[in-house]
Amino acid sequence: NGWSKKMESKLVQAGMNLRASEFAAICLAVMLFCMFFLFLISGGKVYMGVLGLGVGYIVPLLIVKRKIYLRRKKFNEQIADALVLISSSLRSGYSFMQAIEMVGREMHPPISEEFYRVLREINLGVTTDEAMNHMAERINSVDLDLVVTAVLIQRQIGGNLTEILDNIANTIRDRVKIAGHIKTLTAQGRMSGII
């Protein structure tokens, strides 16, 4: 149904090797545990048991959301290096598929897992364009969308892919540097706001 499809895509984004039914069972177990725990420590108050059900439902969802955020953040930190590796591989005479395999082999998760998944999909008969789009949907990152769009356009109309990837890598690095600089400059204001 709709919930399980949506949940499975979230679990894939989070890098969790679970089916939606397994996650639902975990949610149910956590809900029951929280319900009994709060019911017992409150001295048998029913409303605390109900509160426990709510907490038990929300906590696993928050964990999945947090894992998605951390995985996307890590992926975005790795993407510039992956682009440099791909463009270096292409310059050395490797094909685009071999360059993707190199990223899967040489780099750490989550980017290595995602590029290996692209390779597996292509080996199973999915077109390169579709496999790249699937990765962009899974990660849901602005940087990756830029890369995928550039690669797909280059595949359709031609051009120097190594140069394109180098330019995108430089753009991403500059943006990360500027974002870090802005974060540093606004840290005091944000802390004051929190206080």
Secondary structure as GFF3:
##gff-version 3
##sequence-region A 1 195
A	DSSP	alpha_helix	2	14	.	.	.	ID=ss1
A	DSSP	alpha_helix	20	41	.	.	.	ID=ss2
A	DSSP	alpha_helix	46	91	.	.	.	ID=ss3
A	DSSP	alpha_helix	96	106	.	.	.	ID=ss4
A	DSSP	alpha_helix	111	123	.	.	.	ID=ss5
A	DSSP	alpha_helix	128	139	.	.	.	ID=ss6
A	DSSP	alpha_helix	142	157	.	.	.	ID=ss7
A	DSSP	alpha_helix	161	194	.	.	.	ID=ss8
###
